[in-house]
Amino acid sequence: MAFNVDFYSFSKRKNSTALPGAPSASYPCRLKSECGIIAPTIVLDLGLNNAPTFNYCHIAAFGDRYYFVTEWTWVSNRLWAASLSEDVLATFRWSIGEASLYVLRSAAASNGNVVDNLYPTTANQSYAVCEANEYPWRPNEEDPTVFLTDGVFILGVTGSTDGVTLGAISYYALSYGAMTTFINFLLTTAGTFTIEGVSDATTKSLIDPFQYIKSCIWIPLKYSDIPGSAKSALSYYTFSVPNCNCKFLNGATGNYFIQHVTFTNLPKHPQLGTHGAYTMLAPYSQYVLYFLPFGSLPLDSLMYANASSIDCKITVDELSGKAKLELEYINNDGSTCIGLLTYAQVGIQIQLSQVTIDTIRTAGNVLGTIGDVFTGNFMGIANGIGDAAKSMQPQEKSIGQNNGSLIDLEGKAKIYCQFTEITDQNVPEKGKPLMAIRKINTLPGYILCQEGDVAINGTGREQEEIKSYLETGFFYE
């Protein structure tokens, strides 16, 4: 059997659909012996005694099949035998290109949201810090330090002439100046109680006006932010403190205050642009919200990755000093989701106990005995400050403390980001995750399919070879 064969000197990958251009030469050939069409051996007269340089051929008589030349064998004077192996990807290139298959990886298209486990991480890490736009406890000022003069004292007393706020307790809001006036009055005046033949100082040591004060909390809010009925004097039982401007909290207007802290320009993984959005997820990226007094709190990487900004809503209960933190993610499409809910004590408990007056000392000396209470030295040991170092370790979690402290109210909230480096990609040779059904001829370059079953007008062996190439990776060229 004689037929014409087109020969080429053609460079291509074994797993490529690339087709050659114009043939280098065309020769009449015959089969050497009985053989199939997948791996035939043909004999031809090249007019050469030296080994041929052709490495590829096309046989139209065999159904327009393309072949790799695997070996040239000298037969006799100027006769050479070419051992061939079919290039199934080139032969059935059109059928493969028209197929719509589920593509796992592709060099031409990808889905950056799909995690790519092909490339390992390195030991290199980078860090970024995002600072909140506002000071949580000083929302309209730039000074990060919080002083006692900046806050409000909430007094709970019994026997008030203004009525009760909750249960049997009446609550009042006092500024720092009013609180000082109130304390000075109680320390130097015995109220309307008198004992015949007993001095006022001795009477004061026997009758304690502080015993009717059931609670005293300092909260980091402005006096102007507290709703209530303005009073020029604070009166309870027989005690009336004049020139003590305060607000009676009757509960009708709601005894809580809401403010917001926002984060914008959220840090991104340095390799987001090259590797994909999955780099924003754990374990490649980890995020910790460091927000005192709420603590050091890991953030959900999936929610963070989709967010354009973060809003922290802080609700403060003015009566107890307890605060609630609700963290809300604002996504790029405008949708929102709650990602965190936690509580902490922002109010500082002030201890007002019975004080016995030394009748020999002056009132000024008496004031000096508790002066530290109103100069800021009443604070206990700040809990949890050491957690600042742990905030860079997202696996650690520190919840807010139950005891308030001024030291927990300074500065802005921060988000600490830790990014782990991923090794370089080889996109032209290995592609990137796509995970979608695509028509193959729309994706030039490397492709890896999940199921490589393609309908072809070929043999079962050819179908198996094509399936193997598509499921182990090939190049559509």
C-alpha positions as MATLAB code, in Angstrom:
seq = 'MAFNVDFYSFSKRKNSTALPGAPSASYPCRLKSECGIIAPTIVLDLGLNNAPTFNYCHIAAFGDRYYFVTEWTWVSNRLWAASLSEDVLATFRWSIGEASLYVLRSAAASNGNVVDNLYPTTANQSYAVCEANEYPWRPNEEDPTVFLTDGVFILGVTGSTDGVTLGAISYYALSYGAMTTFINFLLTTAGTFTIEGVSDATTKSLIDPFQYIKSCIWIPLKYSDIPGSAKSALSYYTFSVPNCNCKFLNGATGNYFIQHVTFTNLPKHPQLGTHGAYTMLAPYSQYVLYFLPFGSLPLDSLMYANASSIDCKITVDELSGKAKLELEYINNDGSTCIGLLTYAQVGIQIQLSQVTIDTIRTAGNVLGTIGDVFTGNFMGIANGIGDAAKSMQPQEKSIGQNNGSLIDLEGKAKIYCQFTEITDQNVPEKGKPLMAIRKINTLPGYILCQEGDVAINGTGREQEEIKSYLETGFFYE';
ca = [
       0.000    0.000    0.000;
       1.514    3.321   -1.106;
       0.387    6.770    0.064;
       1.780   10.267    0.432;
       3.105   11.487    3.794;
       3.816   15.136    4.748;
       6.920   15.547    6.920;
       7.854   18.391    9.259;
      10.676   19.535   11.458;
       8.352   20.711   14.224;
       8.923   21.602   17.871;
       5.970   21.009   20.183;
       5.072   19.565   23.550;
       3.943   15.987   23.823;
       0.753   17.124   25.611;
      -0.143   19.913   23.188;
      -2.786   20.291   20.489;
      -0.504   22.491   18.365;
      -0.551   21.820   14.616;
       2.364   22.351   12.250;
       2.407   24.837    9.412;
       3.408   24.009    5.838;
       5.207   20.662    5.436;
       8.953   20.585    4.933;
       8.603   17.787    2.381;
       6.205   15.169    1.048;
       7.154   11.616    0.081;
       5.359    8.507   -1.176;
       5.542    5.806    1.489;
       4.466    2.251    2.142;
       3.852    0.237    5.252;
       6.774   -1.845    6.365;
       4.622   -4.703    7.589;
       1.278   -5.378    9.109;
       0.530   -2.609   11.605;
      -2.214   -0.390   12.994;
      -2.933    3.274   12.410;
      -1.965    4.376   15.955;
       1.684    3.290   15.835;
       2.545    2.375   12.230;
       6.001    1.948   10.666;
       6.426    3.351    7.170;
       9.233    2.947    4.612;
      10.276    5.655    2.175;
      13.089    6.551   -0.173;
      14.535    9.832    1.027;
      17.512    9.747   -1.319;
      19.698   10.089    1.760;
      22.265    7.948    3.429;
      22.398   10.280    6.433;
      19.700   10.135    9.108;
      16.653   12.301    8.322;
      15.849   15.331   10.508;
      12.075   15.151   10.236;
      10.353   14.532   13.599;
       6.677   14.897   12.739;
       4.309   13.866    9.939;
       0.734   13.904    8.685;
      -0.946   11.011    6.881;
      -4.174   12.040    5.130;
      -4.818    8.464    4.057;
      -5.118    7.454    7.720;
      -8.021    9.812    8.441;
      -5.945   13.002    8.635;
      -3.953   11.750   11.586;
      -0.786   13.392   12.914;
       2.214   11.448   14.209;
       5.410   11.919   16.164;
       8.427   10.218   14.557;
       9.819    8.157   17.409;
      12.689    6.539   15.493;
      14.397    6.447   12.085;
      15.797    3.053   11.036;
      18.055    2.527    7.999;
      16.753   -0.312    5.870;
      18.990   -0.383    2.776;
      20.501    1.969    0.269;
      18.595    5.258    0.669;
      15.594    3.509    2.253;
      14.556    4.538    5.740;
      11.867    3.219    8.075;
      10.028    5.728   10.270;
       8.481    4.439   13.493;
       5.443    6.597   14.270;
       3.279    7.318   17.345;
      -0.018    9.086   16.874;
      -0.408   12.600   18.274;
      -4.031   12.229   19.382;
      -4.255   15.810   20.671;
      -3.398   17.233   17.272;
      -5.469   14.692   15.347;
      -8.626   15.441   17.332;
      -7.855   19.078   18.136;
     -11.159   20.319   16.694;
     -13.275   17.848   18.694;
     -11.363   18.695   21.887;
     -11.795   22.436   21.292;
     -15.538   22.114   20.781;
     -16.034   20.141   23.999;
     -17.406   21.867   27.118;
     -15.711   20.345   30.149;
     -15.284   21.085   33.850;
     -11.933   22.854   34.027;
     -10.018   22.552   37.283;
      -7.027   24.692   36.323;
      -6.317   27.036   33.447;
      -3.583   29.442   32.431;
      -6.013   31.715   30.588;
      -8.749   32.155   33.212;
      -9.033   31.637   36.941;
     -11.186   32.136   40.009;
      -9.138   33.895   42.667;
     -11.629   32.948   45.367;
     -10.705   29.272   45.066;
      -7.897   28.219   47.386;
      -4.845   27.031   45.457;
      -3.036   24.358   47.444;
      -0.554   23.635   44.680;
       1.969   26.120   46.020;
       3.250   25.837   49.605;
       3.887   28.692   51.990;
       7.286   29.895   53.120;
       8.523   30.940   56.547;
       8.424   34.595   55.485;
       5.705   36.736   57.011;
       4.704   40.358   56.736;
       2.573   42.500   58.985;
       0.237   45.459   58.714;
      -1.779   47.519   61.172;
      -5.052   49.296   60.447;
      -5.971   51.998   62.936;
      -9.552   53.068   63.568;
     -10.609   56.447   62.233;
     -11.939   57.595   65.604;
     -10.945   57.497   69.260;
     -13.651   55.344   70.858;
     -13.893   57.295   74.099;
     -12.932   60.706   72.749;
     -14.785   60.737   69.423;
     -14.385   64.448   68.702;
     -10.824   65.004   69.855;
      -7.349   63.983   68.809;
      -5.773   63.546   72.236;
      -5.606   59.800   72.968;
      -5.293   60.232   76.728;
      -8.458   59.885   78.800;
      -8.668   61.809   82.057;
     -11.201   61.685   84.873;
     -12.274   65.198   83.929;
     -13.389   63.848   80.547;
     -15.980   61.454   81.907;
     -19.194   61.345   83.905;
     -19.927   60.010   87.384;
     -23.163   58.030   87.764;
     -24.387   58.028   91.384;
     -27.023   55.620   92.636;
     -28.702   56.842   95.805;
     -31.707   55.957   97.932;
     -34.231   58.379   99.370;
     -34.086   60.820   96.472;
     -36.656   63.562   96.364;
     -36.755   63.298   92.548;
     -38.149   59.792   92.397;
     -36.540   56.500   91.386;
     -34.870   55.379   88.157;
     -34.796   51.640   88.637;
     -36.112   49.657   91.599;
     -35.497   51.693   94.737;
     -32.445   53.481   93.344;
     -32.282   56.972   91.867;
     -29.444   57.637   89.443;
     -27.742   60.958   88.784;
     -25.103   62.013   86.273;
     -22.434   64.407   87.566;
     -19.525   66.064   85.844;
     -16.098   65.957   87.445;
     -16.619   69.434   88.939;
     -20.042   68.584   90.308;
     -18.720   65.356   91.803;
     -15.965   67.257   93.570;
     -18.539   69.698   94.960;
     -20.705   66.811   96.101;
     -17.883   65.010   97.919;
     -16.575   68.181   99.558;
     -20.037   68.986  100.865;
     -20.590   65.559  102.371;
     -17.173   65.530  104.015;
     -17.568   68.894  105.652;
     -21.300   69.045  106.415;
     -23.468   66.826  108.599;
     -26.616   67.763  106.730;
     -29.579   68.714  108.876;
     -28.755   66.184  111.603;
     -27.796   67.800  114.928;
     -27.112   66.287  118.322;
     -27.463   68.588  121.307;
     -24.165   69.250  122.987;
     -22.204   67.508  120.209;
     -20.108   69.372  117.697;
     -20.798   69.123  113.982;
     -17.497   67.282  113.439;
     -18.434   64.633  115.990;
     -21.936   64.377  114.562;
     -20.401   63.852  111.126;
     -18.332   60.952  112.467;
     -21.502   59.309  113.780;
     -23.802   59.966  110.836;
     -22.453   58.901  107.464;
     -24.188   60.511  104.455;
     -22.264   58.100  102.209;
     -24.301   55.143  103.458;
     -27.212   56.206  101.239;
     -25.022   56.116   98.130;
     -25.421   52.610   96.757;
     -23.150   52.876   93.733;
     -20.758   55.198   91.992;
     -19.454   54.519   88.498;
     -17.260   56.669   86.288;
     -17.947   56.189   82.569;
     -15.940   57.609   79.638;
     -18.762   59.664   78.150;
     -19.291   63.387   77.948;
     -21.717   64.984   80.349;
     -23.506   66.612   77.424;
     -24.164   63.157   75.923;
     -26.139   61.967   78.948;
     -29.908   62.498   78.647;
     -31.754   63.456   81.824;
     -33.528   66.150   83.806;
     -31.194   68.984   84.771;
     -30.979   69.703   88.503;
     -29.173   72.503   90.356;
     -28.971   70.491   93.588;
     -28.737   66.819   94.497;
     -31.032   65.941   97.370;
     -31.684   62.705   99.213;
     -33.145   62.120  102.656;
     -32.180   65.197  104.723;
     -29.101   65.909  102.634;
     -29.268   68.558   99.950;
     -26.096   69.508   98.101;
     -26.494   73.014   96.662;
     -24.680   74.296   93.551;
     -24.277   70.702   92.413;
     -25.445   70.717   88.809;
     -26.456   67.216   87.762;
     -28.941   65.258   85.695;
     -31.576   62.952   87.094;
     -31.805   59.797   84.996;
     -35.491   58.971   85.015;
     -35.213   56.074   82.564;
     -37.786   57.545   80.187;
     -35.216   58.615   77.591;
     -33.150   55.421   77.670;
     -30.060   55.060   79.798;
     -27.603   53.950   77.145;
     -25.325   55.696   74.692;
     -24.282   54.536   71.200;
     -21.197   55.520   69.239;
     -19.316   54.086   66.255;
     -15.704   53.354   65.428;
     -14.873   52.623   61.793;
     -12.032   50.981   59.895;
     -11.385   51.808   56.243;
      -8.475   51.061   53.886;
      -8.247   47.532   55.281;
      -4.809   45.936   54.678;
      -4.582   43.258   51.996;
      -2.255   40.298   51.502;
       0.800   41.436   49.487;
       0.237   38.611   46.976;
      -3.475   39.249   46.480;
      -2.949   40.581   42.961;
      -0.789   37.697   41.753;
      -2.192   34.688   43.581;
      -5.847   35.564   44.135;
      -8.402   36.490   46.778;
      -7.834   33.233   48.647;
      -4.625   34.736   50.051;
      -6.880   36.849   52.279;
      -8.125   33.704   54.019;
      -6.593   31.678   56.831;
      -3.993   30.241   57.069;
      -2.410   32.693   54.604;
      -3.831   35.717   56.432;
      -4.879   36.199   60.025;
      -6.490   39.223   61.642;
      -6.874   40.345   65.243;
      -8.964   43.223   66.540;
      -7.151   44.841   69.456;
      -9.788   46.956   71.139;
      -9.507   47.659   74.832;
     -11.290   47.096   77.104;
     -12.978   44.424   74.943;
      -9.693   42.561   74.511;
      -7.767   40.937   71.694;
     -10.245   39.244   69.369;
      -9.532   37.119   66.247;
     -11.566   38.124   63.193;
     -13.165   35.802   60.673;
     -10.863   35.842   57.633;
     -13.670   34.972   55.213;
     -15.783   37.930   56.333;
     -12.752   40.218   56.416;
     -11.709   39.235   52.875;
     -15.033   40.378   51.418;
     -15.281   43.600   53.412;
     -14.530   47.094   52.181;
     -14.829   48.569   55.674;
     -15.653   47.579   59.243;
     -17.980   49.351   61.654;
     -17.803   48.831   65.411;
     -20.996   49.818   67.194;
     -20.462   50.455   70.908;
     -23.459   50.604   73.225;
     -22.761   51.766   76.780;
     -25.191   51.109   79.635;
     -24.891   54.305   81.677;
     -26.205   52.739   84.885;
     -23.873   49.743   85.058;
     -20.919   50.914   82.944;
     -21.143   47.772   80.828;
     -20.513   48.095   77.090;
     -21.516   45.923   74.118;
     -19.392   45.738   70.973;
     -21.083   44.738   67.701;
     -18.683   44.408   64.770;
     -20.273   44.734   61.340;
     -18.591   44.031   58.007;
     -19.618   46.273   55.105;
     -19.035   44.339   51.887;
     -18.051   45.674   48.484;
     -21.608   45.196   47.207;
     -23.055   47.207   50.087;
     -24.387   44.241   52.036;
     -23.536   43.871   55.721;
     -23.112   41.062   58.203;
     -22.460   40.873   61.929;
     -19.142   39.221   62.622;
     -18.568   39.721   66.330;
     -20.499   40.371   69.524;
     -18.793   40.777   72.889;
     -19.063   42.677   76.154;
     -16.716   44.484   78.530;
     -16.819   46.776   81.536;
     -15.908   50.323   80.520;
     -17.239   51.932   83.677;
     -14.913   52.202   86.666;
     -16.331   51.378   90.079;
     -15.625   54.131   92.613;
     -15.595   52.999   96.233;
     -17.293   55.490   98.547;
     -17.109   54.081  102.095;
     -17.743   55.539  105.524;
     -15.080   57.996  106.598;
     -14.423   58.819  110.236;
     -13.337   62.426  110.755;
     -10.467   63.171  113.102;
     -11.858   66.104  115.127;
      -8.403   67.558  115.600;
      -7.665   67.796  111.873;
      -9.045   70.565  109.710;
     -11.516   69.996  106.966;
      -8.681   70.545  104.496;
      -6.708   67.682  106.001;
      -9.803   65.498  105.867;
     -10.137   66.164  102.163;
      -6.519   65.151  101.748;
      -7.235   61.700  103.150;
      -9.312   60.800  100.089;
      -7.907   63.294   97.639;
      -6.330   60.506   95.655;
      -9.791   59.246   94.725;
     -10.356   62.311   92.572;
      -6.878   62.764   91.179;
      -6.916   59.458   89.341;
      -4.974   57.268   91.783;
      -7.918   55.056   92.698;
      -7.328   52.698   89.763;
      -6.551   49.069   90.365;
      -3.942   47.139   88.471;
      -4.741   47.197   84.748;
      -5.645   43.709   83.586;
      -4.748   42.364   80.200;
      -2.198   44.952   79.061;
       0.286   42.191   78.309;
      -2.154   40.956   75.658;
      -0.909   43.665   73.302;
       2.005   41.413   72.428;
      -0.354   38.497   71.839;
      -2.534   40.504   69.477;
      -0.104   39.627   66.691;
      -0.853   35.952   67.304;
      -4.361   35.337   65.941;
      -4.643   31.955   67.624;
      -4.679   33.733   71.003;
      -7.888   35.260   72.316;
      -8.253   37.649   75.225;
     -11.690   38.682   76.384;
     -12.352   42.048   78.005;
     -11.920   42.363   81.751;
     -14.735   42.821   84.259;
     -13.042   45.678   86.096;
     -12.741   48.985   84.273;
      -9.491   50.914   84.140;
      -8.413   54.208   82.612;
      -5.433   52.521   81.011;
      -7.824   50.420   78.917;
      -9.449   53.515   77.450;
      -6.488   55.201   75.790;
      -5.666   55.235   72.111;
      -7.492   53.937   69.081;
      -8.627   50.428   68.286;
      -6.393   48.566   65.832;
      -6.580   45.581   63.508;
      -3.318   43.636   63.364;
      -2.776   41.637   60.183;
      -0.324   38.775   59.703;
       0.377   37.588   56.146;
       2.251   34.405   55.226;
       4.167   34.354   51.952;
       3.293   31.813   49.272;
       5.914   30.495   46.854;
       6.050   31.801   43.287;
       3.513   30.475   40.806;
       4.130   28.798   37.460;
       0.944   29.888   35.736;
       1.983   29.154   32.101;
       2.875   25.552   33.003;
       0.396   24.774   35.808;
      -2.344   27.370   35.498;
      -4.565   28.585   38.325;
      -7.837   27.235   39.774;
     -10.911   27.892   37.618;
     -13.462   25.288   38.749;
     -16.016   25.958   36.028;
     -17.466   24.421   32.874;
     -15.868   26.048   29.857;
     -15.582   25.423   26.141;
     -12.008   24.305   25.658;
     -11.237   26.442   22.600;
     -11.907   29.582   24.695;
      -8.985   28.785   26.992;
      -5.598   28.928   25.277;
      -2.624   27.455   27.086;
      -2.512   25.009   29.969;
      -5.748   23.242   30.956;
      -6.539   20.564   33.531;
      -9.975   18.939   33.348;
     -11.891   16.914   35.905;
     -13.445   14.499   33.396;
     -11.746   14.247   30.003;
     -14.395   12.324   28.104;
     -14.603   13.828   24.615;
     -16.784   12.540   21.781;
     -14.467   11.739   18.849;
     -14.645    9.757   15.627;
     -11.791    7.541   16.727;
     -10.862    4.285   18.369;
     -11.295    3.361   21.996;
      -7.551    3.577   22.558;
      -7.501    7.110   21.150;
     -10.339    8.086   23.459;
      -8.429    6.735   26.458;
      -5.285    8.639   25.488;
      -7.194   11.893   25.087;
      -8.939   11.372   28.424;
      -5.585   10.754   30.108;
      -4.054   13.932   28.671;
      -7.011   16.120   29.617;
      -7.130   14.780   33.172;
      -3.383   15.152   33.780;
      -2.978   18.512   32.082;
      -2.475   19.566   28.465;
      -1.923   22.675   26.355;
      -4.573   23.896   23.965;
      -2.522   25.610   21.302;
];
